[in-house]
């Protein structure tokens, strides 16, 4: 039996019950069914006393095939846990960064994903580590550079570096009368860096969520479909999710990505991929679409993930 701490988002704590759309809840439920002790907390409940890291947390339990937590706040040394699942949602703001600093004083439990690795890995900017698998891109705040990039590629996408779930992503085409207004708004008048990528028309057919676990790519894959009034996936329900296949090249290429991420302390990641090209790498609290994958492939993905976390991870790290 292992003692496991989940650091979840404050919204997940507020509405804590088994929610089939939430990766954390599938994993918590599976860990509990395996008779592990599972506790939950949020980044606001982390603290340092001298150089010892603590958390105020709640113990979870199973009842009637659902998950609940005891309404008693406990104070625990983080080093007393066997494993910590560090999965608060983005944005990676100053509160998030400060939480990762607390973990600089944690030595004993295995932390997944590594808070330091998350702190050092911007989900958009650091995708460029794997530029050979990406579309053309630049990171800049320069109006001139973005206009030159637009002139070359005709259609581009601009993304803020610190937002999530497609928030703030803008599409530009050559000749758009709002070009300068959009660029200046995105860059705060050339003071804020943004990711600029060549637009990939295949986005209208959806983007794949490719899942990494340790050094491998999972064979299960879903396609996230855009809504009728947008080019991005922004509605998490079955109408906008379908089964997808990975090509041999994608498996080969993205296995190299998984190995690199794993070596950095990022053991679980979600690659967003269009036409074989990475557009973003989710490392903070990547959604594994467990409900959808279980239904599409007739599997129990949560069991495979927990097998990895409880065996391969604890034995090899």
Secondary structure, 3 states (H helix, E strand, C coil): CCEEEEECCHHHHHCCCCCCCCHHHHHHHHHHHCCCEEEEECHHHEEEECCEEEEEEEEEEEECCEEEECCCCEEEEHHHCCEEEECCCCCCCHHHHHHHHHHHHCCCCEEECCHHHHHCCCCCHHHHHHHHHECCEEEECCHHHHHHHHHHHCEEEEEECCCCCCCCCEEEECCCCCHHHHHHHHCCCCCCCEEEEECCHHHHHCEEEEEEECCEEEEEEEEECCCCCCCCCCCCCHHHEEECCCCHHHHHHHHHHHHHHHHHCCCEEEEEEECCEEEEEECCCCCCCHHHHHHHHCCCHHHHHHHHHHHHHHHHC
